Amino acid sequence: MTKAQIIQEIVEATGIDKPDVQNTVEAFVSTLKGFMIDGKNVFIRGFGSFVVRKRAKKVARNISKNQEIIIPEHFYPTFKPAKSFAERVKMNNKVKK
Amino acid sequence: MTKAQIIQEIVEATGIDKPDVQNTVEAFVSTLKGFMIDGKNVFIRGFGSFVVRKRAKKVARNISKNQEIIIPEHFYPTFKPAKSFAERVKMNNKVKK
């Protein structure tokens, strides 16, 4: 699914004008991004938390070139789903035996 | 930051009526959740991909009770940030030496 499909669903569900829905969704995504670029975390109740985390230094290897690549410690945007949301995804999507 | 603060930013940036912004943001979050509960992935260009992933079976241990806890294979909602977005978070949040 894409953002365009979500926008279409919202227009049909709410009856709000499509340009307003489009502008709001664009603004929502860019505001969320902007907060995280500024190093801030965003908590959305019932959905989850967007958290800027520090990733530890990692040594990778390019086997074919026999080279070591050092990825230094850096910050990275992550998402941790709300417990209630993760539970519903789990319950509704059963692993086939 | 919270959803309420994002909504306030959007109202100020777009001039769209607050109730419409609130309803659109609520609908956006619940549509995104609904897709993932249905096992569908959602791709948002420039932000990232929300992907329903299978988590492998895991054996945990309660040391104090000397008990093994088996967490069976299950599905879980995850988020993988777009490369351009992760890059901006990295560049703008330097690790202190």
N, CA and C atoms of all chains as a GROMACS GRO file, in nm:
protein
  582
    1MET      N    1   0.085  -0.118   0.000
    1MET     CA    2   0.000   0.000   0.000
    1MET      C    3   0.090   0.124   0.000
    2THR      N    4   0.033   0.232  -0.051
    2THR     CA    5   0.111   0.356  -0.057
    2THR      C    6   0.035   0.470   0.012
    3LYS      N    7   0.103   0.583   0.022
    3LYS     CA    8   0.042   0.701   0.083
    3LYS      C    9  -0.084   0.742   0.006
    4ALA      N   10  -0.077   0.733  -0.129
    4ALA     CA   11  -0.193   0.769  -0.213
    4ALA      C   12  -0.316   0.685  -0.178
    5GLN      N   13  -0.294   0.556  -0.149
    5GLN     CA   14  -0.407   0.468  -0.116
    5GLN      C   15  -0.463   0.501   0.022
    6ILE      N   16  -0.375   0.538   0.113
    6ILE     CA   17  -0.422   0.578   0.247
    6ILE      C   18  -0.505   0.707   0.235
    7ILE      N   19  -0.455   0.802   0.155
    7ILE     CA   20  -0.528   0.928   0.136
    7ILE      C   21  -0.668   0.900   0.080
    8GLN      N   22  -0.676   0.811  -0.019
    8GLN     CA   23  -0.805   0.777  -0.078
    8GLN      C   24  -0.901   0.719   0.027
    9GLU      N   25  -0.849   0.632   0.112
    9GLU     CA   26  -0.932   0.574   0.220
    9GLU      C   27  -0.984   0.682   0.315
   10ILE      N   28  -0.895   0.778   0.348
   10ILE     CA   29  -0.933   0.883   0.443
   10ILE      C   30  -1.042   0.972   0.382
   11VAL      N   31  -1.026   1.007   0.253
   11VAL     CA   32  -1.126   1.091   0.185
   11VAL      C   33  -1.262   1.022   0.190
   12GLU      N   34  -1.264   0.892   0.161
   12GLU     CA   35  -1.390   0.817   0.159
   12GLU      C   36  -1.449   0.803   0.299
   13ALA      N   37  -1.364   0.785   0.400
   13ALA     CA   38  -1.413   0.763   0.536
   13ALA      C   39  -1.461   0.892   0.603
   14THR      N   40  -1.394   1.005   0.573
   14THR     CA   41  -1.425   1.128   0.647
   14THR      C   42  -1.507   1.229   0.568
   15GLY      N   43  -1.502   1.223   0.434
   15GLY     CA   44  -1.571   1.323   0.353
   15GLY      C   45  -1.498   1.458   0.348
   16ILE      N   46  -1.379   1.465   0.406
   16ILE     CA   47  -1.300   1.589   0.400
   16ILE      C   48  -1.246   1.603   0.256
   17ASP      N   49  -1.236   1.729   0.206
   17ASP     CA   50  -1.186   1.753   0.070
   17ASP      C   51  -1.049   1.690   0.050
   18LYS      N   52  -1.031   1.628  -0.067
   18LYS     CA   53  -0.906   1.557  -0.094
   18LYS      C   54  -0.781   1.646  -0.082
   19PRO      N   55  -0.783   1.771  -0.136
   19PRO     CA   56  -0.661   1.853  -0.120
   19PRO      C   57  -0.624   1.878   0.026
   20ASP      N   58  -0.726   1.898   0.113
   20ASP     CA   59  -0.698   1.917   0.255
   20ASP      C   60  -0.638   1.791   0.317
   21VAL      N   61  -0.691   1.675   0.278
   21VAL     CA   62  -0.638   1.548   0.330
   21VAL      C   63  -0.493   1.531   0.283
   22GLN      N   64  -0.471   1.558   0.153
   22GLN     CA   65  -0.334   1.545   0.099
   22GLN      C   66  -0.236   1.635   0.172
   23ASN      N   67  -0.274   1.762   0.188
   23ASN     CA   68  -0.185   1.858   0.255
   23ASN      C   69  -0.160   1.818   0.400
   24THR      N   70  -0.265   1.770   0.468
   24THR     CA   71  -0.249   1.730   0.608
   24THR      C   72  -0.157   1.609   0.621
   25VAL      N   73  -0.176   1.510   0.534
   25VAL     CA   74  -0.093   1.390   0.540
   25VAL      C   75   0.052   1.425   0.509
   26GLU      N   76   0.075   1.507   0.406
   26GLU     CA   77   0.212   1.551   0.373
   26GLU      C   78   0.275   1.622   0.493
   27ALA      N   79   0.195   1.713   0.554
   27ALA     CA   80   0.246   1.789   0.668
   27ALA      C   81   0.272   1.698   0.787
   28PHE      N   82   0.189   1.597   0.805
   28PHE     CA   83   0.207   1.503   0.917
   28PHE      C   84   0.340   1.430   0.901
   29VAL      N   85   0.361   1.374   0.781
   29VAL     CA   86   0.485   1.299   0.757
   29VAL      C   87   0.606   1.391   0.768
   30SER      N   88   0.599   1.512   0.712
   30SER     CA   89   0.718   1.597   0.716
   30SER      C   90   0.743   1.654   0.855
   31THR      N   91   0.638   1.674   0.935
   31THR     CA   92   0.657   1.721   1.073
   31THR      C   93   0.722   1.610   1.158
   32LEU      N   94   0.671   1.487   1.140
   32LEU     CA   95   0.727   1.372   1.212
   32LEU      C   96   0.875   1.356   1.178
   33LYS      N   97   0.907   1.364   1.048
   33LYS     CA   98   1.046   1.355   1.004
   33LYS      C   99   1.129   1.467   1.065
   34GLY      N  100   1.075   1.589   1.059
   34GLY     CA  101   1.147   1.705   1.111
   34GLY      C  102   1.181   1.692   1.257
   35PHE      N  103   1.086   1.642   1.338
   35PHE     CA  104   1.113   1.622   1.481
   35PHE      C  105   1.229   1.524   1.499
   36MET      N  106   1.226   1.414   1.423
   36MET     CA  107   1.331   1.313   1.440
   36MET      C  108   1.466   1.362   1.389
   37ILE      N  109   1.465   1.440   1.281
   37ILE     CA  110   1.590   1.498   1.232
   37ILE      C  111   1.648   1.592   1.339
   38ASP      N  112   1.558   1.656   1.415
   38ASP     CA  113   1.602   1.741   1.527
   38ASP      C  114   1.636   1.659   1.652
   39GLY      N  115   1.633   1.526   1.641
   39GLY     CA  116   1.672   1.441   1.753
   39GLY      C  117   1.562   1.418   1.854
   40LYS      N  118   1.437   1.455   1.816
   40LYS     CA  119   1.325   1.439   1.912
   40LYS      C  120   1.249   1.309   1.885
   41ASN      N  121   1.195   1.250   1.991
   41ASN     CA  122   1.114   1.130   1.980
   41ASN      C  123   0.967   1.169   1.970
   42VAL      N  124   0.888   1.087   1.901
   42VAL     CA  125   0.746   1.115   1.884
   42VAL      C  126   0.665   0.995   1.932
   43PHE      N  127   0.570   1.021   2.023
   43PHE     CA  128   0.487   0.915   2.080
   43PHE      C  129   0.345   0.929   2.028
   44ILE      N  130   0.294   0.824   1.965
   44ILE     CA  131   0.156   0.826   1.915
   44ILE      C  132   0.079   0.713   1.985
   45ARG      N  133  -0.011   0.754   2.075
   45ARG     CA  134  -0.082   0.658   2.161
   45ARG      C  135  -0.156   0.553   2.076
   46GLY      N  136  -0.138   0.427   2.112
   46GLY     CA  137  -0.209   0.318   2.043
   46GLY      C  138  -0.143   0.276   1.913
   47PHE      N  139  -0.041   0.352   1.869
   47PHE     CA  140   0.029   0.317   1.746
   47PHE      C  141   0.174   0.279   1.779
   48GLY      N  142   0.246   0.373   1.840
   48GLY     CA  143   0.383   0.341   1.877
   48GLY      C  144   0.469   0.464   1.898
   49SER      N  145   0.599   0.438   1.919
   49SER     CA  146   0.694   0.547   1.945
   49SER      C  147   0.800   0.549   1.837
   50PHE      N  148   0.823   0.669   1.782
   50PHE     CA  149   0.934   0.689   1.690
   50PHE      C  150   1.049   0.743   1.773
   51VAL      N  151   1.157   0.668   1.781
   51VAL     CA  152   1.266   0.700   1.872
   51VAL      C  153   1.399   0.710   1.796
   52VAL      N  154   1.474   0.818   1.818
   52VAL     CA  155   1.607   0.834   1.759
   52VAL      C  156   1.705   0.759   1.850
   53ARG      N  157   1.762   0.651   1.799
   53ARG     CA  158   1.852   0.567   1.880
   53ARG      C  159   1.995   0.576   1.831
   54LYS      N  160   2.088   0.555   1.927
   54LYS     CA  161   2.228   0.550   1.890
   54LYS      C  162   2.262   0.406   1.850
   55ARG      N  163   2.323   0.389   1.734
   55ARG     CA  164   2.368   0.257   1.693
   55ARG      C  165   2.516   0.244   1.721
   56ALA      N  166   2.555   0.133   1.779
   56ALA     CA  167   2.695   0.112   1.813
   56ALA      C  168   2.780   0.098   1.687
   57LYS      N  169   2.909   0.127   1.703
   57LYS     CA  170   3.008   0.108   1.597
   57LYS      C  171   3.006  -0.039   1.551
   58LYS      N  172   3.018  -0.061   1.423
   58LYS     CA  173   3.012  -0.196   1.370
   58LYS      C  174   3.125  -0.215   1.270
   59VAL      N  175   3.187  -0.332   1.272
   59VAL     CA  176   3.288  -0.362   1.171
   59VAL      C  177   3.228  -0.459   1.072
   60ALA      N  178   3.221  -0.416   0.947
   60ALA     CA  179   3.170  -0.502   0.840
   60ALA      C  180   3.289  -0.546   0.757
   61ARG      N  181   3.267  -0.647   0.672
   61ARG     CA  182   3.377  -0.695   0.589
   61ARG      C  183   3.332  -0.714   0.446
   62ASN      N  184   3.415  -0.664   0.354
   62ASN     CA  185   3.393  -0.694   0.213
   62ASN      C  186   3.483  -0.813   0.180
   63ILE      N  187   3.422  -0.931   0.178
   63ILE     CA  188   3.498  -1.056   0.164
   63ILE      C  189   3.578  -1.059   0.033
   64SER      N  190   3.512  -1.024  -0.077
   64SER     CA  191   3.578  -1.037  -0.207
   64SER      C  192   3.700  -0.946  -0.218
   65LYS      N  193   3.693  -0.830  -0.156
   65LYS     CA  194   3.806  -0.736  -0.162
   65LYS      C  195   3.898  -0.752  -0.040
   66ASN      N  196   3.859  -0.841   0.052
   66ASN     CA  197   3.934  -0.863   0.176
   66ASN      C  198   3.959  -0.729   0.250
   67GLN      N  199   3.850  -0.653   0.264
   67GLN     CA  200   3.860  -0.520   0.324
   67GLN      C  201   3.769  -0.510   0.447
   68GLU      N  202   3.816  -0.438   0.547
   68GLU     CA  203   3.733  -0.411   0.664
   68GLU      C  204   3.664  -0.275   0.646
   69ILE      N  205   3.535  -0.270   0.676
   69ILE     CA  206   3.464  -0.142   0.668
   69ILE      C  207   3.414  -0.109   0.807
   70ILE      N  208   3.457   0.005   0.861
   70ILE     CA  209   3.413   0.044   0.994
   70ILE      C  210   3.294   0.140   0.982
   71ILE      N  211   3.180   0.099   1.037
   71ILE     CA  212   3.063   0.187   1.040
   71ILE      C  213   3.063   0.250   1.179
   72PRO      N  214   3.093   0.380   1.189
   72PRO     CA  215   3.105   0.441   1.323
   72PRO      C  216   2.968   0.452   1.391
   73GLU      N  217   2.972   0.471   1.520
   73GLU     CA  218   2.854   0.497   1.602
   73GLU      C  219   2.773   0.610   1.536
   74HIS      N  220   2.641   0.594   1.526
   74HIS     CA  221   2.561   0.702   1.466
   74HIS      C  222   2.416   0.692   1.515
   75PHE      N  223   2.340   0.799   1.491
   75PHE     CA  224   2.200   0.800   1.530
   75PHE      C  225   2.112   0.754   1.414
   76TYR      N  226   2.000   0.687   1.451
   76TYR     CA  227   1.917   0.619   1.352
   76TYR      C  228   1.770   0.627   1.396
   77PRO      N  229   1.677   0.653   1.301
   77PRO     CA  230   1.535   0.661   1.340
   77PRO      C  231   1.473   0.521   1.351
   78THR      N  232   1.409   0.492   1.463
   78THR     CA  233   1.345   0.361   1.482
   78THR      C  234   1.199   0.377   1.522
   79PHE      N  235   1.125   0.268   1.513
   79PHE     CA  236   0.984   0.267   1.553
   79PHE      C  237   0.959   0.147   1.643
   80LYS      N  238   0.896   0.171   1.758
   80LYS     CA  239   0.857   0.062   1.846
   80LYS      C  240   0.705   0.062   1.856
   81PRO      N  241   0.640  -0.042   1.804
   81PRO     CA  242   0.493  -0.042   1.804
   81PRO      C  243   0.436  -0.049   1.945
   82ALA      N  244   0.318   0.012   1.964
   82ALA     CA  245   0.246   0.000   2.091
   82ALA      C  246   0.212  -0.147   2.114
   83LYS      N  247   0.209  -0.189   2.240
   83LYS     CA  248   0.182  -0.329   2.273
   83LYS      C  249   0.048  -0.375   2.214
   84SER      N  250  -0.054  -0.290   2.227
   84SER     CA  251  -0.188  -0.326   2.180
   84SER      C  252  -0.189  -0.346   2.028
   85PHE      N  253  -0.112  -0.264   1.958
   85PHE     CA  254  -0.105  -0.272   1.811
   85PHE      C  255  -0.030  -0.399   1.770
   86ALA      N  256   0.085  -0.424   1.831
   86ALA     CA  257   0.164  -0.543   1.799
   86ALA      C  258   0.082  -0.669   1.826
   87GLU      N  259   0.004  -0.665   1.934
   87GLU     CA  260  -0.080  -0.780   1.971
   87GLU      C  261  -0.185  -0.809   1.863
   88ARG      N  262  -0.243  -0.701   1.808
   88ARG     CA  263  -0.346  -0.721   1.703
   88ARG      C  264  -0.284  -0.774   1.575
   89VAL      N  265  -0.164  -0.727   1.540
   89VAL     CA  266  -0.094  -0.778   1.420
   89VAL      C  267  -0.066  -0.927   1.440
   90LYS      N  268  -0.022  -0.961   1.561
   90LYS     CA  269   0.011  -1.101   1.592
   90LYS      C  270  -0.113  -1.190   1.584
   91MET      N  271  -0.223  -1.144   1.646
   91MET     CA  272  -0.344  -1.226   1.654
   91MET      C  273  -0.410  -1.245   1.517
   92ASN      N  274  -0.398  -1.142   1.432
   92ASN     CA  275  -0.468  -1.145   1.303
   92ASN      C  276  -0.387  -1.211   1.192
   93ASN      N  277  -0.259  -1.237   1.218
   93ASN     CA  278  -0.173  -1.296   1.115
   93ASN      C  279  -0.108  -1.421   1.172
   94LYS      N  280  -0.176  -1.533   1.153
   94LYS     CA  281  -0.127  -1.656   1.214
   94LYS      C  282  -0.020  -1.721   1.126
   95VAL      N  283   0.081  -1.775   1.191
   95VAL     CA  284   0.186  -1.848   1.121
   95VAL      C  285   0.127  -1.981   1.075
   96LYS      N  286   0.145  -2.011   0.946
   96LYS     CA  287   0.092  -2.138   0.890
   96LYS      C  288   0.180  -2.255   0.937
   97LYS      N  289   0.115  -2.360   0.982
   97LYS     CA  290   0.189  -2.478   1.031
   97LYS      C  291   0.221  -2.573   0.914
   98MET      N  292   0.767   1.440   2.183
   98MET     CA  293   0.658   1.504   2.114
   98MET      C  294   0.540   1.407   2.105
   99THR      N  295   0.420   1.464   2.091
   99THR     CA  296   0.301   1.379   2.083
   99THR      C  297   0.221   1.415   1.957
  100LYS      N  298   0.119   1.334   1.932
  100LYS     CA  299   0.031   1.357   1.817
  100LYS      C  300  -0.032   1.497   1.826
  101ALA      N  301  -0.071   1.538   1.947
  101ALA     CA  302  -0.133   1.670   1.965
  101ALA      C  303  -0.040   1.782   1.920
  102GLN      N  304   0.090   1.767   1.949
  102GLN     CA  305   0.187   1.871   1.909
  102GLN      C  306   0.206   1.872   1.757
  103ILE      N  307   0.203   1.755   1.695
  103ILE     CA  308   0.214   1.748   1.549
  103ILE      C  309   0.092   1.815   1.487
  104ILE      N  310  -0.026   1.786   1.541
  104ILE     CA  311  -0.150   1.846   1.489
  104ILE      C  312  -0.142   1.998   1.496
  105GLN      N  313  -0.094   2.050   1.609
  105GLN     CA  314  -0.081   2.195   1.625
  105GLN      C  315   0.012   2.255   1.519
  106GLU      N  316   0.124   2.189   1.494
  106GLU     CA  317   0.220   2.235   1.392
  106GLU      C  318   0.153   2.238   1.253
  107ILE      N  319   0.076   2.134   1.222
  107ILE     CA  320   0.011   2.125   1.091
  107ILE      C  321  -0.091   2.237   1.074
  108VAL      N  322  -0.170   2.263   1.180
  108VAL     CA  323  -0.271   2.370   1.174
  108VAL      C  324  -0.203   2.503   1.145
  109GLU      N  325  -0.091   2.528   1.215
  109GLU     CA  326  -0.019   2.655   1.196
  109GLU      C  327   0.045   2.664   1.057
  110ALA      N  328   0.097   2.553   1.007
  110ALA     CA  329   0.168   2.554   0.879
  110ALA      C  330   0.072   2.561   0.760
  111THR      N  331  -0.045   2.496   0.771
  111THR     CA  332  -0.134   2.486   0.654
  111THR      C  333  -0.254   2.578   0.658
  112GLY      N  334  -0.296   2.620   0.779
  112GLY     CA  335  -0.417   2.700   0.790
  112GLY      C  336  -0.545   2.619   0.774
  113ILE      N  337  -0.534   2.486   0.765
  113ILE     CA  338  -0.653   2.401   0.756
  113ILE      C  339  -0.719   2.396   0.895
  114ASP      N  340  -0.855   2.392   0.897
  114ASP     CA  341  -0.928   2.390   1.025
  114ASP      C  342  -0.880   2.274   1.114
  115LYS      N  343  -0.863   2.307   1.243
  115LYS     CA  344  -0.811   2.207   1.336
  115LYS      C  345  -0.893   2.077   1.339
  116PRO      N  346  -1.027   2.083   1.342
  116PRO     CA  347  -1.102   1.955   1.346
  116PRO      C  348  -1.072   1.867   1.223
  117ASP      N  349  -1.056   1.932   1.105
  117ASP     CA  350  -1.025   1.854   0.985
  117ASP      C  351  -0.886   1.790   0.995
  118VAL      N  352  -0.792   1.868   1.049
  118VAL     CA  353  -0.656   1.813   1.067
  118VAL      C  354  -0.661   1.696   1.166
  119GLN      N  355  -0.733   1.716   1.278
  119GLN     CA  356  -0.742   1.610   1.379
  119GLN      C  357  -0.803   1.483   1.320
  120ASN      N  358  -0.915   1.501   1.247
  120ASN     CA  359  -0.981   1.383   1.189
  120ASN      C  360  -0.893   1.314   1.087
  121THR      N  361  -0.820   1.394   1.006
  121THR     CA  362  -0.734   1.334   0.903
  121THR      C  363  -0.618   1.258   0.967
  122VAL      N  364  -0.557   1.318   1.070
  122VAL     CA  365  -0.444   1.250   1.136
  122VAL      C  366  -0.492   1.121   1.204
  123GLU      N  367  -0.607   1.128   1.272
  123GLU     CA  368  -0.662   1.006   1.335
  123GLU      C  369  -0.687   0.899   1.229
  124ALA      N  370  -0.747   0.941   1.117
  124ALA     CA  371  -0.779   0.846   1.010
  124ALA      C  372  -0.652   0.790   0.948
  125PHE      N  373  -0.549   0.876   0.936
  125PHE     CA  374  -0.422   0.830   0.879
  125PHE      C  375  -0.362   0.719   0.966
  126VAL      N  376  -0.354   0.745   1.096
  126VAL     CA  377  -0.294   0.647   1.187
  126VAL      C  378  -0.379   0.519   1.189
  127SER      N  379  -0.512   0.533   1.193
  127SER     CA  380  -0.592   0.411   1.205
  127SER      C  381  -0.595   0.333   1.073
  128THR      N  382  -0.583   0.403   0.959
  128THR     CA  383  -0.577   0.332   0.830
  128THR      C  384  -0.446   0.255   0.818
  129LEU      N  385  -0.337   0.320   0.856
  129LEU     CA  386  -0.205   0.256   0.854
  129LEU      C  387  -0.206   0.132   0.944
  130LYS      N  388  -0.261   0.147   1.065
  130LYS     CA  389  -0.271   0.032   1.156
  130LYS      C  390  -0.357  -0.079   1.094
  131GLY      N  391  -0.470  -0.038   1.037
  131GLY     CA  392  -0.562  -0.137   0.979
  131GLY      C  393  -0.497  -0.218   0.868
  132PHE      N  394  -0.419  -0.152   0.783
  132PHE     CA  395  -0.350  -0.223   0.675
  132PHE      C  396  -0.254  -0.327   0.734
  133MET      N  397  -0.178  -0.285   0.836
  133MET     CA  398  -0.080  -0.378   0.895
  133MET      C  399  -0.148  -0.492   0.970
  134ILE      N  400  -0.259  -0.463   1.037
  134ILE     CA  401  -0.334  -0.569   1.105
  134ILE      C  402  -0.383  -0.670   1.001
  135ASP      N  403  -0.414  -0.621   0.879
  135ASP     CA  404  -0.454  -0.710   0.769
  135ASP      C  405  -0.333  -0.776   0.702
  136GLY      N  406  -0.214  -0.753   0.756
  136GLY     CA  407  -0.094  -0.818   0.701
  136GLY      C  408  -0.035  -0.746   0.581
  137LYS      N  409  -0.079  -0.623   0.556
  137LYS     CA  410  -0.028  -0.548   0.439
  137LYS      C  411   0.085  -0.454   0.480
  138ASN      N  412   0.178  -0.434   0.388
  138ASN     CA  413   0.288  -0.340   0.411
  138ASN      C  414   0.252  -0.204   0.354
  139VAL      N  415   0.306  -0.098   0.411
  139VAL     CA  416   0.276   0.038   0.365
  139VAL      C  417   0.407   0.111   0.335
  140PHE      N  418   0.417   0.164   0.213
  140PHE     CA  419   0.538   0.234   0.170
  140PHE      C  420   0.510   0.383   0.160
  141ILE      N  421   0.586   0.464   0.233
  141ILE     CA  422   0.570   0.610   0.225
  141ILE      C  423   0.701   0.670   0.176
  142ARG      N  424   0.699   0.717   0.051
  142ARG     CA  425   0.820   0.767  -0.016
  142ARG      C  426   0.890   0.875   0.066
  143GLY      N  427   1.019   0.861   0.084
  143GLY     CA  428   1.096   0.962   0.156
  143GLY      C  429   1.087   0.950   0.308
  144PHE      N  430   0.998   0.862   0.356
  144PHE     CA  431   0.986   0.842   0.501
  144PHE      C  432   1.030   0.700   0.538
  145GLY      N  433   0.962   0.601   0.479
  145GLY     CA  434   1.003   0.464   0.507
  145GLY      C  435   0.894   0.363   0.477
  146SER      N  436   0.922   0.238   0.513
  146SER     CA  437   0.827   0.129   0.488
  146SER      C  438   0.785   0.066   0.619
  147PHE      N  439   0.653   0.051   0.635
  147PHE     CA  440   0.599  -0.024   0.747
  147PHE      C  441   0.576  -0.166   0.697
  148VAL      N  442   0.648  -0.262   0.756
  148VAL     CA  443   0.648  -0.398   0.704
  148VAL      C  444   0.609  -0.496   0.815
  149VAL      N  445   0.514  -0.586   0.785
  149VAL     CA  446   0.476  -0.692   0.880
  149VAL      C  447   0.575  -0.806   0.861
  150ARG      N  448   0.656  -0.832   0.964
  150ARG     CA  449   0.762  -0.933   0.955
  150ARG      C  450   0.733  -1.050   1.046
  151LYS      N  451   0.786  -1.167   1.002
  151LYS     CA  452   0.774  -1.285   1.087
  151LYS      C  453   0.894  -1.287   1.182
  152ARG      N  454   0.867  -1.303   1.311
  152ARG     CA  455   0.975  -1.316   1.407
  152ARG      C  456   0.994  -1.463   1.440
  153ALA      N  457   1.117  -1.507   1.443
  153ALA     CA  458   1.147  -1.646   1.469
  153ALA      C  459   1.113  -1.684   1.614
  154LYS      N  460   1.088  -1.810   1.636
  154LYS     CA  461   1.066  -1.865   1.771
  154LYS      C  462   1.186  -1.833   1.860
  155LYS      N  463   1.159  -1.798   1.982
  155LYS     CA  464   1.266  -1.758   2.072
  155LYS      C  465   1.247  -1.827   2.208
  156VAL      N  466   1.356  -1.871   2.267
  156VAL     CA  467   1.346  -1.930   2.401
  156VAL      C  468   1.403  -1.830   2.501
  157ALA      N  469   1.318  -1.785   2.591
  157ALA     CA  470   1.362  -1.692   2.695
  157ALA      C  471   1.371  -1.769   2.826
  158ARG      N  472   1.432  -1.709   2.925
  158ARG     CA  473   1.447  -1.777   3.053
  158ARG      C  474   1.415  -1.686   3.170
  159ASN      N  475   1.334  -1.735   3.262
  159ASN     CA  476   1.310  -1.665   3.387
  159ASN      C  477   1.407  -1.726   3.488
  160ILE      N  478   1.518  -1.657   3.509
  160ILE     CA  479   1.628  -1.709   3.591
  160ILE      C  480   1.582  -1.739   3.734
  161SER      N  481   1.509  -1.643   3.795
  161SER     CA  482   1.473  -1.659   3.937
  161SER      C  483   1.381  -1.780   3.957
  162LYS      N  484   1.294  -1.807   3.859
  162LYS     CA  485   1.204  -1.923   3.872
  162LYS      C  486   1.261  -2.047   3.804
  163ASN      N  487   1.379  -2.032   3.740
  163ASN     CA  488   1.442  -2.141   3.668
  163ASN      C  489   1.345  -2.203   3.566
  164GLN      N  490   1.281  -2.115   3.490
  164GLN     CA  491   1.179  -2.157   3.395
  164GLN      C  492   1.216  -2.116   3.253
  165GLU      N  493   1.185  -2.201   3.157
  165GLU     CA  494   1.202  -2.167   3.016
  165GLU      C  495   1.070  -2.112   2.962
  166ILE      N  496   1.079  -2.002   2.887
  166ILE     CA  497   0.957  -1.948   2.827
  166ILE      C  498   0.976  -1.953   2.676
  167ILE      N  499   0.889  -2.024   2.606
  167ILE     CA  500   0.901  -2.032   2.460
  167ILE      C  501   0.810  -1.928   2.396
  168ILE      N  502   0.871  -1.834   2.320
  168ILE     CA  503   0.792  -1.736   2.246
  168ILE      C  504   0.782  -1.789   2.104
  169PRO      N  505   0.664  -1.836   2.062
  169PRO     CA  506   0.655  -1.898   1.930
  169PRO      C  507   0.672  -1.795   1.817
  170GLU      N  508   0.704  -1.844   1.700
  170GLU     CA  509   0.709  -1.764   1.577
  170GLU      C  510   0.581  -1.680   1.567
  171HIS      N  511   0.595  -1.552   1.534
  171HIS     CA  512   0.474  -1.469   1.520
  171HIS      C  513   0.504  -1.350   1.430
  172PHE      N  514   0.397  -1.282   1.387
  172PHE     CA  515   0.413  -1.163   1.302
  172PHE      C  516   0.418  -1.037   1.388
  173TYR      N  517   0.492  -0.936   1.338
  173TYR     CA  518   0.524  -0.818   1.418
  173TYR      C  519   0.535  -0.697   1.324
  174PRO      N  520   0.478  -0.581   1.364
  174PRO     CA  521   0.488  -0.463   1.276
  174PRO      C  522   0.624  -0.393   1.294
  175THR      N  523   0.692  -0.368   1.183
  175THR     CA  524   0.823  -0.302   1.189
  175THR      C  525   0.825  -0.180   1.095
  176PHE      N  526   0.926  -0.095   1.114
  176PHE     CA  527   0.944   0.024   1.029
  176PHE      C  528   1.089   0.030   0.983
  177LYS      N  529   1.108   0.045   0.853
  177LYS     CA  530   1.243   0.064   0.800
  177LYS      C  531   1.249   0.202   0.736
  178PRO      N  532   1.331   0.294   0.794
  178PRO     CA  533   1.333   0.430   0.740
  178PRO      C  534   1.391   0.436   0.599
  179ALA      N  535   1.344   0.532   0.520
  179ALA     CA  536   1.402   0.558   0.387
  179ALA      C  537   1.548   0.598   0.407
  180LYS      N  538   1.631   0.562   0.310
  180LYS     CA  539   1.775   0.591   0.319
  180LYS      C  540   1.800   0.741   0.338
  181SER      N  541   1.729   0.823   0.260
  181SER     CA  542   1.748   0.969   0.266
  181SER      C  543   1.711   1.024   0.404
  182PHE      N  544   1.606   0.966   0.465
  182PHE     CA  545   1.562   1.010   0.597
  182PHE      C  546   1.664   0.969   0.705
  183ALA      N  547   1.707   0.842   0.699
  183ALA     CA  548   1.806   0.793   0.797
  183ALA      C  549   1.934   0.875   0.787
  184GLU      N  550   1.971   0.911   0.663
  184GLU     CA  551   2.092   0.989   0.640
  184GLU      C  552   2.082   1.127   0.707
  185ARG      N  553   1.964   1.189   0.697
  185ARG     CA  554   1.946   1.322   0.759
  185ARG      C  555   1.948   1.314   0.911
  186VAL      N  556   1.889   1.209   0.968
  186VAL     CA  557   1.893   1.191   1.114
  186VAL      C  558   2.038   1.173   1.159
  187LYS      N  559   2.113   1.095   1.080
  187LYS     CA  560   2.255   1.069   1.112
  187LYS      C  561   2.338   1.198   1.105
  188MET      N  562   2.320   1.274   0.996
  188MET     CA  563   2.400   1.394   0.973
  188MET      C  564   2.371   1.503   1.075
  189ASN      N  565   2.244   1.510   1.118
  189ASN     CA  566   2.203   1.620   1.204
  189ASN      C  567   2.222   1.590   1.354
  190ASN      N  568   2.253   1.466   1.388
  190ASN     CA  569   2.270   1.426   1.528
  190ASN      C  570   2.405   1.360   1.545
  191LYS      N  571   2.504   1.442   1.572
  191LYS     CA  572   2.640   1.390   1.581
  191LYS      C  573   2.664   1.326   1.717
  192VAL      N  574   2.738   1.216   1.716
  192VAL     CA  575   2.778   1.151   1.840
  192VAL      C  576   2.887   1.236   1.905
  193LYS      N  577   2.868   1.265   2.034
  193LYS     CA  578   2.969   1.347   2.105
  193LYS      C  579   3.092   1.263   2.135
  194LYS      N  580   3.208   1.321   2.111
  194LYS     CA  581   3.335   1.247   2.135
  194LYS      C  582   3.379   1.270   2.278
   0.00000   0.00000   0.00000
